[in-house]
Amino acid sequence: MEEIKTFKELTREVVERGICGKCGGCVSFCSAGELNALKIGKNELPQYINEENCLKCGICYLICPQTDTLDVEIQKRFGWKPPIGDFQRIASAQTTNRRVKDICTDGGVVTSLLLYLLDNNLIQGALVSKKTGRFARKALIARTPEELMEAAGSTFSGSLHLEELGGKYTTYTPILSTVKSLEKEYLQDMAIVGTPCQINAIRKMQCLGVLPAHLIKYTIGLFCVENFSFNHVARKRLEKKLAVNLENVVKINIKDDFIITLTNDTTIHVPLDEIHEIARPACLACHDFSNEYADISVGGLGSPDGYTTVLLRTKVGVEIYDEAFHKGHIRETPMGDMDERLERTTILNKVVSFAKAKRTRAEKRLSELAGEKTFEEKT
């Protein structure tokens, strides 16, 4: 057996290389949590409080989205295959709920699926994120339809509105620490909506039997090119480049490009290449665009305005989608004169193209980091 890698190796391989996603999983699920071995320290990065208290169990290393020790086992469990993982079919859909449609980012499918699950007592709640101010967000356990509606729209992903944190603006909201609180809340049968790195960490915890990940019954994963992080100086530079005041931004979305909606309903489209410079460093080393291990993966890419692209991956994902569809909670886009198979192929090709581009970018970044490390070792 390979020697167990601990937080010491995680620090060297992930944190010090600048690819830590700041998800908080390693600290939240540390088996030595009561011994105060780890904490979230400077710049929201994990660090030792007392290394001697570390139990050297390796859980922190294994569940980190940026490590690959469990990749083979997870791929086997989910029948992963290139280029975007396994899926049973693809659809373009939207909510039938007028209220949801008015506040959603794309087609409102995520909100309607969660409402369906909650209304039919299939879940006791859902882990989402809620906007608490123009640039403020927090993780939330939504237990009622009203709470789900309050968190509807871009706020589900933890990746589309800005939060001022530690002198920086970030579009990423950690939700894994909230998972830790599920048992204390006496909740079971939960749904979670998250980015690829967050769903990846959940799947790793389920693979290892790390509690309370077993309470997550349904996973809805969001397409994710990248999240953003920038300070005040970079903000001013970005505002000048885009000719907008971020205070006037009411919605941000990513489809074929970066889409900004302002308070006056003006929409600005920005090529993705122009906003990569403010991407979080961890995102540049992430290879998962389409949320390959979720039950259902969703995003606006490929679908017409007002619709959500939906990848139905697992058996449970297909079941809840079909039930919600047949009971009238969601509907699929009419094909019109275009052949349905051609339409689905066109959407799928876009998803595959983005997935390949992100994987190529990640491989390039990791190769660069490996080269830097080798150089440091030589010197």
N, C-alpha and C positions, 0 to 999 in steps of 0.2 A: 504494500500500500504506500501511496505517496505520503510524504510528511504533511501533516495538517498545517495549512497556512492560516495565520491569525491576523489580528488587526495590525500587527507590525508590518506584515507583507502587504496588507491592504493600503496602508499609508504609503509605502514605497511605490507600489505598482499603480495606484489610482490617485490618491490625494496629491502626492508630490509631483506626479506627472501632469497635473492640471486637468484631469478628466473626471473628477468627482462630480456627480450630478446633484449633490446636496439634497438627496431624497430623504435622508435621516433614518433609513432602514437599519443601518449598522448599529446606531445608538439606541434606537427604539426597541430592537429585538436582541440586544446584547444579553447573553445568559448571565452576565455578571452585573446586570443593571442595578440590583439592590446593593451591590458592592461598590457602586460608583467607579467603575473602571473607565468608562468613556463619557464624553460630553460633546455637544456641539459648541465649538469654540469660535475663534476669530474667522470672520468672513463666512460664517455659517458652515464651516468645515468640521468634520469629526476629528477628535483628538483624544489622547489618553488623559485621564485625570490621574490615575495611578496604575501604571503598567503591572505592578506586582499583584493587583487585584484581578487581572485578566485571567479567565479560566482556560484560555487557549483552546476553546472548543471549535473555532473556525466558522461559526455561524455567520458572523459579520462578513467574512470574506466570501463565503459561498452564496449569500443572497444578494450581494452587490450586483446591480445590472451591468457593471463594467468588467466583471470577471467572467471567465468562460468555463469554469470547472464543471458546472452542471449542464452545459449546453447540449451535450450529446443525449443525456437522459431526458431533458425536456423536449428535444426534437423528436425523440422516439415516442414519448407519450402523446404528442400532438401530431404525429405523422408528418413532421415538417418536410417540405421539399421546396427547392428553389423555384422562382426567385422571391416569392412573397409568402411562403408557408402554405399549409393546406387550407382549402376552403371548399365548400360544397356548391355554392352559387353566389352570384353577384346581382345586386338589384339597385335601382334608383328609386327612392321612395320619399314620401313626405307625410307629415301628420295630417289627420282630418280634424284636429281640434283647433278651432279658429283662434282661441286665446294663446295656445302654444305657438301657432304659426306667426302670430304678431310679434313675439318676443324672441323667437329662435334665431340661430345663426344661419343655418342652411335649411334643412327640411323639417327640423323638429322631431326627428325619429328617435333620438336618444331620450328626450323628455317623454314622448308618448310610450316608449317601451317601459320606462321606469314607472310611469303612472299605471300602465297595465299590470305590471308585476305587483305593485303595491295594492291596487284596487282588488286584485284577485288573491290577495294574501299569500303570494308566492315569495314575497320578501317582507321583512320587517322594517327595512330602511335601505337607503343607498348612500354610499360615500361619494360626495361631490364637493365642489368648491363654490362658495357664494361671494358675490361682490358686496363689499361693505362700504365702499366709497369709490370715487372716481379712479383712484390708483391703489385701492386696498382690497384684498381678498382673504378669505380664510377657508380652511377645510371644514366641511359640514357633514354631519350625519342627518340626512333628511328622512323623517319618519312619516310625514303626512303629505298629501297632494299639494297643500299650500306651500310647504317648505320646498318641494321639488319645483314648483312654479317660480318661487323666489330665486332659485338657483339656475333657472333655465337660461338658454342662450349660450353665449361664449363661456360662461363661468364654469361649466362642467369640467372643462379640460385642465384647468390650472395652467392654461397656455396661451390665453388670448387677451387678457386685460392686464394692465400694468399695476404692479404693487411696489411701492417705495419701501425698501427694506435695507437697513444698514447703509444708507447713503447711496444706494443704487436702485434703479428701476429694474424689475424682473417680471417676466411673464410666466414664471413657474411657481406653483403653489404646492409644497410638499403635502402629501396626504397619507403617507405610510405611518406616520406617528399616530394618526387618528385610528388606523386599523388596530393598533395596540390597545385602544380603549374599548373595543367592542365587548370583550368579556365583562368588563366592569359595568357596562351599560345593560348587561343581560340580554343582548341581542343575538339573534341567529338568522340564518338565511338572508344574507346581505348581498346587495349588488354593488359594484364599484365601477366608476368611470375614470379612466386614467390614460396617461401617455404610455408609449411603449416601454419606457424604462420602469414605470410604476407597475404595469401589468407583469413585466418580466420578473420583478422582485417578488410579487405575489405568487407567481407560479413556482419560483424557486423555494419559497417558504412552504408552499403546499407539498412540493416534492419532498422536502425534508421533514414535514410534519411539524413545522414551527407554529405554535399557537399564537394568536387565534386565526390564522389564515384559513383554517378549515371552515370558518363561518362565512367566507366569501363563496356564494353559490353561483353568481353570474358576473361575468366580466365583460364590460363594453369598452373597447379600446379605440382611441382616436388616432387618425392619421396624424403624423407629426414630422414636419421637415426639421424644425428646430424651435427652441425657445430662445428668448432674448434677455440680455442683461447688459445694462450700461449705466454709467454714472452721469452726473449733471453736465459735465463737459461734453460727453458723447451725445447726451440728449440735445443740447443746443446745436451741435454739429448735424445731428440727424434732422432736427426741425428745419434747419436751413436748407439741407439737401432736399427734403421733401416739400418744403415751402408750406409747412403746417405747424400749428401750435398743438402739442400733444394734449393740452388741456381741453381742446375741442374735439378730441377723438372719442367717439361713443362705441365704436365696434371695430375690431380688427379680425380679419379672416384670411386664410390662405387657401387658394385654389390653384389655378395655373400661375398666379402671381400673388403678391402681397396686397391685400385690399384694405383700405382705410376708409371708414365712414365717419364723417364729421357731424357736429351738432346741427348744421344747416342742411343735412341730408346729401351733402356733396360726397361723391365716392372717388377715391384716388387709387389707381392701380400702379404698383411699383414692381419692377422685375425683381425676382428673388435674389439675384446676384448682388443687387444694390443694398440689401439688408443683411447679408451674411456676416458683415463685419461686426455686427452687434450680437451675433449668436453666442449663446453660452458655450464655453470651451468643451464641456462634456458632450454637448450635442454634436459637435464636429467629429467626435469619435464614436458616435452611436450609428449602428448600421440598420436599425429597424424603422422603416417609415410607416408600414401598413399595420402595425400592431399584430404581429404574427401569432401570438399565443392567446389572444382574446377569444371569447366565445363569438362575439360579433365585433367587427371593425367598421368604423364609420368615418366619414369625412366629406367635404364638399367637392373634392377633386373629381372631375369627369362628369358630374351630373349638372343638369340645367340649374339656373338660379331658382332657389326655393325648394330644391330637392337635395337629399343626402345619398351619397354612394354608400352602399351597405355590403360588406363581405360577410357572408354567413359561414362560419368556420366549423364549429363543433356541433354535435347532435343537439345539445341543450340550446345552443344559439339558434339553430334552425327551428326548434320547437317553439320557443317563445316568440320569435319573429312571426312564424306562420299563424300562431294563435292570435297575436295582436292584429295581424293582417286580416284574417278571416272574421274577426269580431269587429272590424271596421275602425280600429284605432289608427291605422296607417294605410296608405294607398301607394301604388307604384305608378311611375310616370307612364302616360300613354305613349305608345310607340309611333302613332301616326302612320305615315307612309314608309317609315324606315323599318327595315327588317329587324325584328327584336334581337336576333342572334348577333347581327352586325352592331347594333347599338350597345349591347352588353360587351362585345369584344372591344369596341372603341373605348369604353369606360375602363375596362380592365387593362388595356394597353397603356393608358395614362398612369394608372396606379403602378403598374410594373415599371414604367419608365422612371417615375419618381423614386421607387424603391431601389432600382439599380443605381441611380445617381447618388442616393444617400449612402448606399453600401460602398460605392467607389470612393466617395469622399472620406468615409470612415477608415477604409483601408489605407488611403493615402496619409491621413492624419496619424494613424497608429504606426505606419511605417516611418514617418518623420520622427515620431517620439522614440521609436526603437533606435533610430540612427543617432539621435541626441544622446540617448542613454549609453550606447556603445562608445560614443566619443568621450563621454565623461568617464567611463570606465578605463579607457585607454590613457586618459590624461591624469 
